[in-house]
Amino acid sequence: MAVCHAHGVSSHQLNNSLTSASAADHFLVTCGEADNHHLYVQIDDLKVVDGRQFNVLVVKDKEISSTTNADGKSSPALRVAGGSGVYHVYVSQTAADDKAANYQLVFHCEDAGNVHFDTSVYTKIDQP
């Protein structure tokens, strides 16, 4: 299990991989600033064109949002307006293969004007 804490930088990236179509990674992203407006999230399959796509699902309070990347490209940006606190972020893929597919998750806490705030992440579940 990997743990990554990032504070006070403008962009946060987490690289990981999935093999099984039924697997999902689960991250807890914390936005600690009182003026935090939303969590920005984008997923990329690191340019591997093999028919698999990654989906990222963000849950905060009673809101659920998701985005999926086009094969070999980054997903549309997702901004989940949930204020400060913990966001649950899940990553899954659309199909399985014999080898792992690598993804890059980009995320950061932002105010209403898209200015970046302190952001930390904890890997809760890291499946193959």
Backbone as a chain_set.jsonl record, in Angstrom:
{"seq": "MAVCHAHGVSSHQLNNSLTSASAADHFLVTCGEADNHHLYVQIDDLKVVDGRQFNVLVVKDKEISSTTNADGKSSPALRVAGGSGVYHVYVSQTAADDKAANYQLVFHCEDAGNVHFDTSVYTKIDQP", "coords": {"N": [[0.84, -1.159, 0.0], [0.59, 2.178, -0.882], [1.451, 5.372, 0.375], [0.889, 8.782, 0.123], [1.639, 12.034, 0.809], [0.97, 15.351, 0.145], [1.673, 18.722, 0.238], [0.886, 22.157, -0.214], [1.647, 22.513, -2.926], [1.235, 23.161, -6.465], [0.082, 21.256, -8.148], [-1.011, 17.88, -7.983], [-0.052, 14.576, -8.397], [-0.647, 11.145, -8.908], [0.64, 8.089, -9.617], [-0.333, 4.895, -10.706], [-1.504, 1.469, -11.1], [-3.778, -0.889, -12.667], [-4.985, -4.204, -13.158], [-7.035, -6.183, -13.166], [-10.419, -6.176, -14.261], [-12.39, -6.025, -12.379], [-11.226, -4.808, -10.263], [-10.521, -2.027, -8.054], [-9.082, 1.047, -7.11], [-8.81, 2.959, -4.122], [-8.821, 6.142, -2.833], [-8.271, 8.613, -0.329], [-8.756, 11.913, -0.373], [-7.854, 14.861, 1.08], [-9.042, 18.066, 1.654], [-8.102, 20.704, 3.331], [-8.343, 23.461, 3.776], [-10.359, 26.188, 4.872], [-11.64, 27.804, 3.002], [-11.873, 26.189, 0.809], [-13.336, 25.23, -2.237], [-13.807, 23.254, -4.21], [-12.828, 19.95, -5.432], [-10.495, 19.251, -7.846], [-10.178, 16.924, -10.431], [-8.597, 14.66, -12.657], [-8.034, 12.03, -15.008], [-5.656, 9.91, -16.596], [-4.55, 7.533, -18.961], [-1.87, 7.199, -19.403], [-1.072, 7.171, -22.061], [-1.219, 4.625, -23.183], [-2.508, 2.758, -25.65], [-4.858, 0.508, -25.779], [-7.439, -0.275, -25.751], [-8.508, -0.227, -23.216], [-10.001, 1.827, -20.746], [-9.903, 4.305, -18.163], [-11.854, 5.016, -15.291], [-12.79, 7.536, -13.057], [-14.242, 8.061, -9.97], [-15.763, 10.271, -7.804], [-16.664, 10.887, -4.507], [-18.373, 12.882, -2.275], [-19.841, 13.823, 0.63], [-23.173, 13.884, -0.151], [-22.908, 13.817, -2.865], [-22.043, 12.441, -6.008], [-19.703, 12.115, -8.529], [-18.328, 11.528, -11.795], [-15.785, 10.715, -14.254], [-14.441, 9.633, -17.382], [-11.606, 8.558, -19.189], [-10.702, 8.998, -22.661], [-9.421, 6.436, -24.765], [-5.98, 6.339, -24.506], [-5.792, 9.02, -23.954], [-6.269, 11.97, -21.862], [-8.854, 12.342, -19.385], [-11.865, 14.394, -19.418], [-11.736, 17.314, -17.336], [-12.782, 17.224, -13.944], [-14.674, 18.839, -11.578], [-15.537, 18.777, -8.344], [-17.736, 20.176, -6.286], [-17.491, 20.363, -3.111], [-16.61, 21.639, -0.882], [-14.511, 21.952, 2.051], [-12.775, 19.146, 3.573], [-12.936, 15.506, 3.481], [-12.635, 13.75, 0.479], [-13.76, 10.933, -1.244], [-12.127, 8.991, -3.538], [-12.333, 6.918, -6.271], [-10.81, 4.632, -8.495], [-11.225, 2.831, -11.438], [-11.137, 0.419, -14.144], [-12.205, -0.145, -17.57], [-11.964, -2.645, -18.783], [-10.319, -5.872, -18.647], [-6.934, -7.164, -18.844], [-3.999, -9.139, -19.612], [-1.811, -7.87, -18.621], [-0.826, -5.172, -16.459], [-2.391, -1.978, -16.583], [-1.278, 1.298, -16.676], [-2.027, 4.261, -14.893], [-2.467, 7.813, -14.448], [-3.402, 9.873, -11.92], [-4.565, 13.044, -11.492], [-4.985, 15.608, -9.182], [-6.286, 18.222, -7.151], [-7.053, 20.49, -4.498], [-9.142, 23.333, -4.669], [-10.041, 26.857, -4.635], [-13.003, 28.878, -5.28], [-12.138, 30.411, -7.41], [-10.362, 28.78, -8.704], [-7.822, 28.645, -7.56], [-5.126, 26.921, -6.174], [-5.097, 24.933, -3.211], [-3.781, 23.592, -0.067], [-3.337, 20.105, -0.22], [-3.881, 16.732, 0.565], [-3.275, 13.205, 0.303], [-4.31, 9.856, 0.863], [-3.703, 6.483, 0.39], [-6.125, 4.189, 0.448], [-7.111, 1.694, -0.525], [-5.35, -0.417, -2.663], [-5.522, -2.144, -5.359], [-4.58, -4.937, -7.484]], "CA": [[0.0, 0.0, 0.0], [1.375, 3.401, -0.987], [0.916, 6.55, 1.04], [1.472, 9.988, -0.442], [1.134, 13.278, 1.381], [1.479, 16.498, -0.6], [1.17, 19.965, 0.818], [1.336, 23.445, -0.692], [2.141, 22.552, -4.292], [0.141, 23.554, -7.339], [-0.565, 20.116, -8.777], [-0.715, 16.61, -7.336], [-0.189, 13.454, -9.312], [-0.451, 9.841, -8.326], [0.738, 7.069, -10.661], [-0.656, 3.571, -10.198], [-1.932, 0.579, -12.183], [-4.806, -1.896, -12.426], [-5.009, -5.289, -14.132], [-8.358, -6.8, -13.171], [-11.546, -5.287, -14.553], [-13.211, -5.897, -11.182], [-10.443, -4.128, -9.224], [-10.655, -0.571, -7.921], [-8.239, 1.702, -6.113], [-9.598, 3.898, -3.32], [-7.975, 7.159, -2.23], [-8.907, 9.644, 0.472], [-8.123, 13.2, -0.637], [-8.32, 15.817, 2.078], [-8.926, 19.501, 1.395], [-8.178, 21.212, 4.691], [-8.539, 24.908, 3.868], [-11.758, 26.562, 5.105], [-12.194, 28.412, 1.786], [-11.868, 25.258, -0.314], [-14.616, 25.17, -2.939], [-13.985, 21.992, -4.933], [-11.698, 19.089, -5.747], [-10.248, 19.082, -9.28], [-9.688, 15.577, -10.703], [-8.474, 14.25, -14.06], [-7.336, 10.748, -15.103], [-4.979, 9.67, -17.868], [-4.028, 6.163, -18.999], [-0.447, 7.297, -19.736], [-0.892, 7.016, -23.509], [-1.246, 3.234, -23.618], [-3.713, 2.546, -26.441], [-5.112, -0.932, -25.814], [-8.871, -0.498, -25.598], [-8.955, -0.011, -21.837], [-10.153, 3.205, -20.29], [-10.021, 4.438, -16.717], [-12.933, 5.828, -14.772], [-12.577, 8.037, -11.702], [-15.498, 8.381, -9.303], [-15.492, 11.079, -6.612], [-17.811, 10.943, -3.604], [-18.232, 13.833, -1.154], [-21.15, 13.983, 1.257], [-24.223, 13.181, -0.908], [-22.698, 14.027, -4.294], [-21.165, 11.506, -6.701], [-19.366, 12.577, -9.878], [-17.335, 10.653, -12.426], [-15.306, 11.013, -15.599], [-13.697, 8.53, -17.997], [-10.704, 9.028, -20.242], [-10.704, 8.354, -23.976], [-8.247, 5.565, -24.844], [-4.738, 7.018, -24.851], [-5.905, 10.463, -23.709], [-6.749, 12.367, -20.538], [-10.297, 12.553, -19.238], [-12.255, 15.781, -19.152], [-11.545, 17.707, -15.94], [-13.945, 17.088, -13.082], [-14.615, 19.692, -10.387], [-16.591, 18.365, -7.425], [-17.912, 21.241, -5.307], [-17.864, 19.78, -1.826], [-16.012, 22.38, 0.217], [-13.362, 21.318, 2.694], [-13.027, 17.823, 4.127], [-12.404, 14.315, 2.808], [-13.273, 13.266, -0.748], [-13.43, 9.545, -1.571], [-11.829, 8.904, -4.965], [-12.203, 5.533, -6.703], [-10.355, 4.468, -9.874], [-11.433, 1.502, -12.007], [-10.942, 0.401, -15.591], [-13.354, -0.678, -18.284], [-11.746, -4.015, -19.251], [-9.124, -6.51, -18.102], [-5.902, -7.627, -19.771], [-3.017, -9.947, -18.901], [-0.815, -7.006, -17.994], [-1.375, -4.0, -15.796], [-2.462, -0.707, -17.296], [-0.865, 2.377, -15.788], [-2.782, 5.506, -14.973], [-2.021, 8.952, -13.661], [-4.506, 10.626, -11.337], [-4.199, 14.423, -11.158], [-6.006, 16.11, -8.27], [-5.926, 19.275, -6.214], [-8.108, 21.276, -3.885], [-9.136, 24.69, -5.222], [-11.114, 27.758, -4.224], [-13.955, 29.146, -6.359], [-11.395, 30.992, -8.53], [-9.436, 27.742, -9.162], [-6.512, 28.774, -6.93], [-4.834, 25.669, -5.488], [-4.914, 24.908, -1.76], [-3.123, 22.403, 0.46], [-4.03, 18.866, -0.567], [-3.184, 15.517, 0.98], [-3.934, 11.987, -0.172], [-3.979, 8.605, 1.535], [-4.151, 5.315, -0.38], [-6.889, 3.288, 1.326], [-7.088, 0.373, -1.167], [-4.546, -0.476, -3.886], [-5.714, -3.496, -5.894], [-3.817, -5.207, -8.719]], "C": [[0.893, 1.233, 0.0], [0.674, 4.532, -0.262], [1.639, 7.76, 0.482], [0.829, 11.182, 0.23], [1.779, 14.42, 0.632], [0.849, 17.748, -0.045], [1.739, 21.154, 0.071], [1.942, 23.47, -2.075], [0.962, 22.756, -5.221], [-0.554, 22.377, -8.014], [-0.128, 18.84, -8.075], [-0.989, 15.496, -8.324], [0.1, 12.168, -8.568], [-0.444, 8.838, -9.472], [0.492, 5.706, -10.034], [-1.083, 2.708, -11.369], [-3.031, -0.356, -11.699], [-4.698, -2.963, -13.505], [-6.42, -5.842, -14.277], [-9.451, -5.776, -13.449], [-12.424, -5.082, -13.323], [-12.483, -5.174, -10.049], [-10.738, -2.635, -9.213], [-9.67, -0.088, -6.866], [-9.08, 2.762, -5.418], [-8.633, 4.844, -2.609], [-8.833, 8.116, -1.414], [-8.123, 10.932, 0.247], [-8.722, 14.211, 0.329], [-8.007, 17.246, 1.652], [-9.163, 20.189, 2.733], [-8.451, 22.695, 4.841], [-10.024, 25.235, 4.002], [-12.418, 27.129, 3.857], [-12.192, 27.47, 0.585], [-13.264, 25.168, -0.927], [-14.848, 23.802, -3.567], [-12.687, 21.203, -5.031], [-11.641, 18.938, -7.261], [-9.651, 17.698, -9.471], [-9.648, 15.35, -12.214], [-7.699, 12.937, -14.076], [-6.816, 10.544, -16.512], [-4.437, 8.243, -17.844], [-2.587, 6.109, -19.501], [-0.145, 6.861, -21.164], [-0.787, 5.575, -23.978], [-2.564, 2.998, -24.345], [-3.928, 1.038, -26.571], [-6.587, -1.25, -25.59], [-9.394, -0.29, -24.196], [-9.027, 1.483, -21.542], [-10.264, 3.187, -18.775], [-11.176, 5.36, -16.367], [-12.539, 6.276, -13.374], [-13.919, 8.511, -11.169], [-15.151, 9.115, -8.014], [-16.775, 11.194, -5.801], [-17.487, 11.918, -2.474], [-19.63, 14.117, -0.642], [-22.192, 13.212, 0.443], [-24.075, 13.366, -2.411], [-21.712, 12.993, -4.841], [-20.961, 12.027, -8.115], [-18.331, 11.639, -10.469], [-16.947, 11.175, -13.799], [-14.47, 9.836, -16.075], [-12.816, 9.099, -19.094], [-10.998, 8.321, -21.563], [-9.412, 7.553, -24.081], [-7.026, 6.35, -25.322], [-4.741, 8.508, -24.582], [-6.357, 10.719, -22.276], [-8.261, 12.524, -20.541], [-10.598, 14.046, -19.215], [-12.033, 16.079, -17.66], [-12.863, 17.609, -15.192], [-13.721, 17.988, -11.868], [-15.819, 19.359, -9.51], [-16.673, 19.393, -6.302], [-18.423, 20.664, -3.996], [-17.252, 20.492, -0.642], [-14.8, 21.676, 0.795], [-13.774, 19.955, 3.25], [-12.453, 16.723, 3.265], [-13.275, 13.945, 1.613], [-12.819, 11.823, -0.956], [-13.284, 9.458, -3.079], [-11.57, 7.442, -5.305], [-11.763, 5.508, -8.163], [-10.59, 3.021, -10.282], [-11.161, 1.572, -13.498], [-12.075, -0.342, -16.263], [-13.184, -2.116, -18.748], [-10.465, -4.558, -18.642], [-8.164, -6.885, -19.221], [-4.926, -8.456, -18.944], [-1.978, -9.102, -18.186], [-1.497, -5.783, -17.404], [-1.388, -2.794, -16.732], [-2.16, 0.4, -16.292], [-1.735, 3.604, -15.992], [-2.11, 6.586, -14.133], [-3.257, 9.719, -13.218], [-3.971, 11.999, -10.937], [-5.323, 14.985, -10.305], [-5.446, 17.28, -7.481], [-7.164, 20.013, -5.727], [-7.991, 22.705, -4.399], [-10.251, 25.529, -4.605], [-12.011, 28.024, -5.431], [-13.287, 29.754, -7.589], [-10.339, 30.054, -9.095], [-7.999, 27.945, -8.681], [-6.298, 27.538, -6.065], [-4.597, 25.88, -3.995], [-4.128, 23.667, -1.366], [-3.99, 21.178, 0.195], [-3.223, 17.695, -0.025], [-3.985, 14.308, 0.509], [-3.417, 10.79, 0.63], [-4.539, 7.471, 0.687], [-4.81, 4.341, 0.585], [-6.869, 1.859, 0.787], [-6.319, 0.481, -2.465], [-4.63, -1.911, -4.412], [-4.894, -3.695, -7.174], [-4.664, -5.033, -9.967]], "O": [[1.838, 1.326, 0.784], [-0.552, 4.634, -0.286], [2.866, 7.763, 0.381], [-0.394, 11.324, 0.22], [3.002, 14.461, 0.492], [-0.368, 17.823, 0.124], [2.927, 21.18, -0.249], [2.702, 24.389, -2.377], [-0.186, 22.553, -4.825], [-1.708, 22.515, -8.42], [1.012, 18.74, -7.622], [-2.02, 15.475, -8.997], [0.98, 12.112, -7.708], [-1.418, 8.745, -10.22], [1.032, 5.391, -8.974], [-1.034, 3.156, -12.515], [-3.197, -0.587, -10.501], [-4.355, -2.656, -14.647], [-6.937, -5.955, -15.388], [-9.414, -4.656, -12.941], [-13.128, -4.077, -13.229], [-13.063, -4.952, -8.987], [-11.147, -2.056, -10.22], [-9.46, -0.751, -5.85], [-9.948, 3.385, -6.03], [-7.744, 4.408, -1.877], [-9.979, 8.394, -1.766], [-6.959, 11.029, 0.635], [-9.938, 14.393, 0.387], [-6.868, 17.586, 1.333], [-10.295, 20.251, 3.213], [-8.764, 23.147, 5.943], [-10.856, 24.631, 3.325], [-13.621, 26.959, 3.663], [-12.475, 27.895, -0.535], [-14.255, 25.044, -0.208], [-15.944, 23.249, -3.475], [-11.602, 21.714, -4.753], [-12.624, 18.541, -7.886], [-8.72, 17.325, -8.758], [-10.535, 15.783, -12.949], [-6.804, 12.739, -13.254], [-7.444, 10.948, -17.491], [-3.923, 7.793, -16.82], [-2.139, 5.066, -19.977], [0.895, 6.263, -21.441], [-0.303, 5.33, -25.083], [-3.627, 3.035, -23.725], [-3.266, 0.374, -27.369], [-6.934, -2.388, -25.271], [-10.605, -0.186, -23.999], [-8.221, 2.278, -22.025], [-10.665, 2.187, -18.179], [-11.44, 6.348, -17.052], [-12.012, 5.485, -12.591], [-14.638, 9.262, -11.829], [-14.338, 8.637, -7.223], [-17.831, 11.549, -6.325], [-16.46, 11.795, -1.806], [-20.494, 14.59, -1.38], [-22.101, 11.988, 0.355], [-25.016, 13.101, -3.159], [-20.685, 12.707, -4.224], [-21.923, 12.341, -8.815], [-17.549, 11.026, -9.742], [-17.666, 11.959, -14.42], [-13.864, 9.127, -15.272], [-13.218, 10.0, -19.831], [-11.481, 7.189, -21.579], [-8.394, 7.969, -23.526], [-7.037, 6.946, -26.399], [-3.789, 9.199, -24.943], [-6.775, 9.802, -21.57], [-8.867, 12.806, -21.575], [-9.701, 14.866, -19.016], [-12.134, 15.18, -16.826], [-13.928, 17.88, -15.748], [-12.685, 17.898, -11.21], [-16.964, 19.62, -9.877], [-15.776, 19.47, -5.462], [-19.627, 20.498, -3.798], [-17.354, 20.014, 0.488], [-14.14, 20.895, 0.109], [-14.96, 19.653, 3.38], [-11.591, 16.967, 2.42], [-14.496, 13.841, 1.726], [-11.629, 11.524, -0.855], [-14.205, 9.807, -3.818], [-10.702, 6.801, -4.712], [-12.279, 6.271, -8.98], [-10.206, 2.095, -9.567], [-10.975, 2.656, -14.052], [-12.819, -1.079, -15.616], [-14.178, -2.761, -19.081], [-9.621, -3.794, -18.175], [-8.537, -6.918, -20.394], [-5.012, -8.476, -17.716], [-1.336, -9.57, -17.246], [-2.601, -5.413, -17.802], [-0.497, -2.627, -17.564], [-2.719, 0.429, -15.195], [-2.125, 3.937, -17.111], [-1.306, 6.309, -13.243], [-4.057, 10.157, -14.044], [-3.039, 12.102, -10.139], [-6.494, 14.855, -10.663], [-4.253, 17.315, -7.18], [-8.166, 20.141, -6.431], [-6.889, 23.23, -4.55], [-11.256, 25.007, -4.123], [-11.794, 27.448, -6.496], [-13.809, 29.629, -8.697], [-9.501, 30.483, -9.888], [-7.06, 27.47, -9.32], [-7.187, 27.149, -5.307], [-3.986, 26.862, -3.574], [-3.839, 22.806, -2.197], [-5.209, 21.211, 0.363], [-1.998, 17.679, -0.15], [-5.202, 14.376, 0.339], [-2.249, 10.729, 1.015], [-5.71, 7.492, 0.309], [-4.146, 3.743, 1.431], [-6.64, 0.914, 1.543], [-6.592, 1.361, -3.282], [-3.892, -2.786, -3.96], [-4.559, -2.729, -7.859], [-4.172, -5.222, -11.079]]}, "num_chains": 1, "name": "protein.A"}
